[in-house]
Amino acid sequence: MKSLPVVLVMTVAATVSAQPFVSPEVHSDGRVTFRLRAPNAKEVVLRCEGTKGGPMQKGEGGLWSITTEPMQPDIYAYSFTVDGLKVIDPANPLLKYNLLNTDSQVHVPGPVTLALENNDVPHGVVHRHLYRSAVLGDDRPFLVYTPPGYDPAAKQTYPVLYLLHGYSDAEDAWTSVGRANVILDNLIARGQAKPMLIVMPLGYGNKEVIAGGWAGLRNAQVWQDSVTKFRDVLLREIIPQVEKVYRVNTDSDSRAITGLSMGGTQSFFIGLNA
């Protein structure tokens, strides 16, 4: 009988450690609680956009937690640092995928008036294309958003926006992280944007610029080669494919290009050197 309390204690401990938990947990006032089970860790620190983060507190069963101050409605990237090692949240399937630095994501919801919220409005469709590039000799993906009501058999044509991602992102960054399709759905429904197509290509003109990490970005020759070859890919291959497959206007007044960070530089270069 003397062993019974030990057995009971071990059972309770196992039960505690097996208890399910939620991470991240977004509260009604905008505060967010982050949790991570790491019973053998000595220190766990939260790194999160939009808040200072900081050391987490260890609780029963090795469950670490921290609750932030109220955060403004938005989508934030975050990660944990466990004894000096970066870890994404294993309890959260929502990721900010990145070729060099993947994070977890938390969505602090706001009113339906925010364009990034998924509202009850007509939705467009995001199409994925993959083709063999003659310019680069590899397989190249690009995404195309078509607005609500788009009919490939109709006579109506649409303006088109070429939207370029930043360095270390991929072609799906504007939809999986930036919610460009959701935002445009809302703006079209409100009459704040014209129905249009958005084309989102993979933006690297060579493998060296991304394969070497940030060193590739700082290599002027590699960087210029990537920008120049991407211009050729866009002008010779992607735009002709889009204009062949989709009902888009082909005049210059109906075609625009813009981007973030690296994509902004490429937009400027292509706009002046098309």
C-alpha positions as CSV (number, residue, x, y, z in Angstrom):
1,M,0.0,0.0,0.0
2,K,2.9,2.4,0.6
3,S,3.5,2.5,-3.2
4,L,-0.1,3.6,-3.9
5,P,0.5,7.4,-3.3
6,V,3.4,7.3,-5.6
7,V,1.3,5.6,-8.3
8,L,-1.4,8.2,-7.8
9,V,1.0,11.1,-8.0
10,M,2.5,9.7,-11.2
11,T,-1.0,9.2,-12.7
12,V,-2.0,12.8,-11.9
13,A,1.3,14.1,-13.3
14,A,0.7,12.1,-16.5
15,T,-2.8,13.4,-16.7
16,V,-1.7,17.0,-16.2
17,S,0.9,16.7,-18.9
18,A,-1.5,15.2,-21.3
19,Q,-4.1,17.9,-20.9
20,P,-4.9,19.7,-24.2
21,F,-4.2,23.4,-24.5
22,V,-4.7,26.1,-27.0
23,S,-2.0,28.3,-28.5
24,P,-2.4,31.0,-29.4
25,E,-5.5,32.0,-27.5
26,V,-6.9,35.3,-28.6
27,H,-9.0,37.0,-25.9
28,S,-12.0,39.3,-26.5
29,D,-10.0,42.4,-25.5
30,G,-7.2,41.7,-28.0
31,R,-4.8,40.1,-25.5
32,V,-3.1,36.9,-26.7
33,T,-1.9,34.0,-24.6
34,F,0.8,31.9,-26.1
35,R,1.7,28.4,-24.7
36,L,4.4,25.8,-25.4
37,R,4.9,22.5,-23.7
38,A,8.7,22.1,-23.1
39,P,9.1,20.3,-19.7
40,N,12.9,20.1,-20.1
41,A,13.5,23.6,-21.1
42,K,15.3,26.1,-18.9
43,E,14.1,29.2,-20.6
44,V,11.4,30.0,-23.2
45,V,11.0,33.4,-24.7
46,L,8.3,34.8,-27.0
47,R,9.2,36.8,-30.1
48,C,6.2,38.4,-31.6
49,E,5.5,41.3,-34.0
50,G,3.4,44.1,-32.5
51,T,4.4,43.4,-28.9
52,K,7.5,43.3,-26.9
53,G,7.1,39.5,-26.1
54,G,9.6,38.4,-23.4
55,P,10.3,35.4,-21.1
56,M,7.4,32.9,-20.6
57,Q,6.4,31.4,-17.2
58,K,6.7,27.7,-16.6
59,G,3.6,25.9,-15.2
60,E,2.4,22.4,-14.4
61,G,3.5,19.7,-16.8
62,G,6.2,21.9,-18.3
63,L,3.6,24.2,-20.0
64,W,5.1,27.6,-20.6
65,S,2.8,30.6,-21.1
66,I,2.7,34.3,-21.6
67,T,-0.2,36.8,-22.1
68,T,0.4,40.0,-24.1
69,E,-1.1,43.4,-23.7
70,P,-4.1,44.1,-26.0
71,M,-2.9,44.0,-29.6
72,Q,-4.5,45.9,-32.5
73,P,-6.4,43.8,-35.1
74,D,-3.9,42.4,-37.6
75,I,-1.9,39.3,-38.5
76,Y,1.3,38.9,-36.6
77,A,4.3,36.6,-37.0
78,Y,5.8,35.0,-33.9
79,S,8.1,32.2,-32.6
80,F,9.5,30.9,-29.4
81,T,13.2,30.8,-28.4
82,V,13.8,27.6,-26.3
83,D,17.2,27.6,-24.6
84,G,18.5,29.7,-27.5
85,L,16.9,27.7,-30.3
86,K,14.1,29.2,-32.4
87,V,10.9,27.0,-32.5
88,I,7.7,27.6,-34.3
89,D,4.4,26.9,-32.4
90,P,3.7,23.1,-32.7
91,A,0.1,23.8,-31.6
92,N,-0.7,26.2,-34.4
93,P,-1.0,25.1,-38.0
94,L,-1.1,28.7,-39.3
95,L,2.4,29.5,-40.6
96,K,4.1,32.5,-42.2
97,Y,6.1,30.4,-44.7
98,N,9.4,31.9,-45.7
99,L,12.3,30.5,-47.7
100,L,14.8,31.6,-45.0
101,N,12.8,32.3,-41.8
102,T,9.5,30.6,-41.2
103,D,7.3,31.8,-38.3
104,S,4.0,31.0,-36.8
105,Q,1.1,33.4,-37.3
106,V,-1.7,34.7,-35.0
107,H,-4.7,36.6,-36.3
108,V,-6.2,39.1,-33.9
109,P,-9.6,39.7,-35.5
110,G,-11.1,43.1,-36.0
111,P,-14.4,44.6,-37.2
112,V,-15.7,43.5,-40.6
113,T,-14.8,46.9,-41.9
114,L,-11.2,45.8,-42.0
115,A,-10.3,44.8,-45.5
116,L,-8.1,41.8,-44.3
117,E,-11.1,40.1,-42.6
118,N,-12.8,37.2,-44.5
119,N,-16.3,38.7,-44.8
120,D,-19.5,37.4,-46.3
121,V,-18.9,38.8,-49.8
122,P,-18.5,37.3,-53.2
123,H,-15.1,35.7,-53.4
124,G,-12.6,35.4,-56.3
125,V,-10.5,32.4,-57.1
126,V,-6.7,31.9,-56.9
127,H,-5.3,29.7,-59.7
128,R,-1.9,28.1,-59.6
129,H,0.2,27.7,-62.7
130,L,3.5,25.8,-63.2
131,Y,5.5,26.0,-66.5
132,R,9.0,25.2,-67.8
133,S,11.0,28.4,-68.2
134,A,13.0,28.7,-71.4
135,V,14.8,31.7,-70.0
136,L,16.0,30.0,-66.8
137,G,15.7,26.3,-67.6
138,D,13.7,25.4,-64.5
139,D,10.0,25.0,-63.4
140,R,8.4,28.3,-62.5
141,P,5.2,28.9,-60.5
142,F,2.9,31.8,-60.6
143,L,-0.6,32.5,-59.1
144,V,-3.5,34.3,-60.7
145,Y,-6.4,35.8,-58.8
146,T,-9.6,36.2,-60.8
147,P,-12.3,38.4,-59.3
148,P,-15.8,37.3,-58.4
149,G,-18.0,36.7,-61.4
150,Y,-15.0,36.2,-63.8
151,D,-16.1,34.1,-66.7
152,P,-13.4,32.8,-69.2
153,A,-16.1,32.4,-71.8
154,A,-17.5,36.0,-71.5
155,K,-16.4,39.0,-73.6
156,Q,-15.6,41.2,-70.6
157,T,-11.9,41.9,-70.1
158,Y,-10.2,43.1,-67.0
159,P,-7.2,45.2,-65.9
160,V,-4.3,43.2,-64.4
161,L,-1.9,43.9,-61.6
162,Y,1.5,42.2,-61.4
163,L,2.2,41.9,-57.6
164,L,5.7,41.0,-56.6
165,H,6.8,39.5,-53.3
166,G,9.7,40.5,-51.1
167,Y,13.1,38.8,-50.6
168,S,12.9,35.4,-48.9
169,D,9.2,35.1,-49.7
170,A,7.7,32.8,-52.4
171,E,4.9,33.3,-55.0
172,D,2.2,32.5,-52.5
173,A,3.2,35.1,-49.9
174,W,0.7,37.7,-51.1
175,T,-2.2,35.2,-50.5
176,S,-1.1,33.0,-47.6
177,V,0.3,35.9,-45.6
178,G,-0.7,39.2,-47.2
179,R,-4.3,38.1,-47.9
180,A,-4.3,40.1,-51.1
181,N,-7.2,38.0,-52.5
182,V,-9.3,38.6,-49.3
183,I,-8.5,42.3,-49.4
184,L,-9.5,42.7,-53.0
185,D,-12.7,40.7,-52.5
186,N,-13.7,43.2,-49.8
187,L,-12.7,46.3,-51.8
188,I,-14.6,45.1,-54.9
189,A,-17.7,44.4,-52.8
190,R,-17.6,47.9,-51.4
191,G,-17.0,49.5,-54.7
192,Q,-13.6,50.8,-53.6
193,A,-11.7,48.8,-56.3
194,K,-12.5,47.8,-59.9
195,P,-12.6,44.0,-60.6
196,M,-9.1,43.0,-61.8
197,L,-6.8,40.1,-62.0
198,I,-3.7,39.9,-59.9
199,V,-0.7,37.9,-61.1
200,M,1.8,36.8,-58.4
201,P,5.0,35.1,-59.8
202,L,8.0,33.6,-58.0
203,G,10.4,36.5,-58.1
204,Y,14.0,35.1,-58.3
205,G,15.9,35.3,-61.5
206,N,18.6,32.9,-60.3
207,K,19.0,30.4,-57.6
208,E,22.2,31.9,-56.1
209,V,20.4,35.0,-54.9
210,I,18.3,33.0,-52.4
211,A,20.3,29.8,-52.0
212,G,23.1,31.6,-50.3
213,G,20.7,33.4,-47.8
214,W,21.3,37.0,-47.1
215,A,24.8,36.8,-48.6
216,G,23.2,36.4,-52.0
217,L,21.2,39.5,-51.6
218,R,24.4,41.5,-50.7
219,N,26.3,40.2,-53.8
220,A,25.8,43.0,-56.3
221,Q,26.5,40.8,-59.3
222,V,24.2,38.0,-58.3
223,W,21.5,40.5,-57.3
224,Q,21.6,42.4,-60.6
225,D,21.6,39.1,-62.6
226,S,18.5,38.0,-60.7
227,V,16.7,41.2,-61.3
228,T,17.5,41.3,-65.0
229,K,16.6,37.7,-65.6
230,F,13.4,38.0,-63.7
231,R,12.4,40.9,-65.9
232,D,13.0,38.7,-68.9
233,V,10.9,35.9,-67.4
234,L,8.0,38.3,-66.7
235,L,8.0,40.0,-70.0
236,R,8.8,37.1,-72.3
237,E,7.0,34.2,-70.5
238,I,4.5,35.2,-67.7
239,I,2.7,38.1,-69.3
240,P,2.3,36.3,-72.7
241,Q,0.8,33.3,-70.8
242,V,-1.5,35.5,-68.8
243,E,-2.8,37.3,-71.9
244,K,-3.3,34.1,-73.7
245,V,-5.2,32.2,-71.0
246,Y,-7.1,35.0,-69.2
247,R,-9.4,37.8,-70.4
248,V,-7.3,40.8,-69.6
249,N,-6.8,44.2,-71.2
250,T,-3.5,44.4,-73.0
251,D,-3.1,48.2,-73.2
252,S,-0.6,49.9,-70.9
253,D,-3.3,51.8,-69.1
254,S,-4.8,48.6,-67.9
255,R,-1.6,46.9,-66.7
256,A,0.3,47.8,-63.5
257,I,3.2,46.4,-61.5
258,T,4.1,46.9,-57.8
259,G,5.7,45.0,-55.1
260,L,7.2,44.8,-51.6
261,S,10.9,45.3,-50.7
262,M,12.7,43.2,-53.4
263,G,9.5,43.3,-55.4
264,G,9.4,47.1,-55.2
265,T,12.9,47.3,-56.6
266,Q,12.0,44.8,-59.4
267,S,8.8,46.8,-60.2
268,F,10.9,50.0,-60.6
269,F,13.5,48.3,-62.7
270,I,11.0,46.6,-65.0
271,G,8.8,49.7,-65.3
272,L,11.8,51.7,-66.6
273,N,13.3,48.9,-68.6
274,A,10.4,47.1,-70.2
